[in-house]
Amino acid sequence: MTSQDSRVQSMFNRVTRSYDRINSLMTMGRHAQWCREVAQRADLALNGKLLDIATGTGEIALAARRRYPNADIYGVDFSENMLAEAREKPGAESIEWEFADAHQLQFEDESFDAVTHGYLLRNVSDVERVLREQFRVLKPGGRVVVLETSPPRGVLKLVLSAGMSVVLPLLGQLIAKDRQAYTYLKTSTLGFMSPAEVAEIMERVGFCGVEWSTKYFGTNVIMWGRKP
């Protein structure tokens, strides 16, 4: 784990209690809907096996559990505090929660029918390595589904960027009592790659059929692809 990864890990351990609330406020309540869409696009078979990386407080993993009641679902994260929060939610007892570093997953090759994650890629030190790990643990024909932020573009870019620069740190200060953490999240969002750039890396590591759908004025995106 690099020093950058360690700083990000420490930050998420600090903001666990406020994380869901701020996500909901920042997306005007749309975050839960997007998590359900990620689970739906995983297109898991009746008794399939799903890995949710950077599971955080478990929103995507729990959405997958509700949609696929007979599936084996694993939620992994490198923040122990986030995992502790996830384990307390209704339905959490039916999911395997484990500590994991997305750069080096502890699972065997071709272990899962689907891999999902939310807001992972903008927070890792090596996006390509992380995506290669996901490709490795997926079975042939398996799907990857990504929920990620996207830097604003087009005519609203200046307005949205300015708004995020003010609102995110302010919410961090008022709700999480941690302005520094949410200043980092603002910076990582505005400085992250476009969906087209992420898609290029996904295709380079081997995924095919990569597509995406932008959300919330283009500031969020759901992407998906398949392992041949």
Order of alpha helices (4+ residues) and beta strands (2+ residues): alpha-alpha-alpha-beta-alpha-beta-alpha-beta-beta-alpha-beta-alpha-alpha-alpha-beta-beta
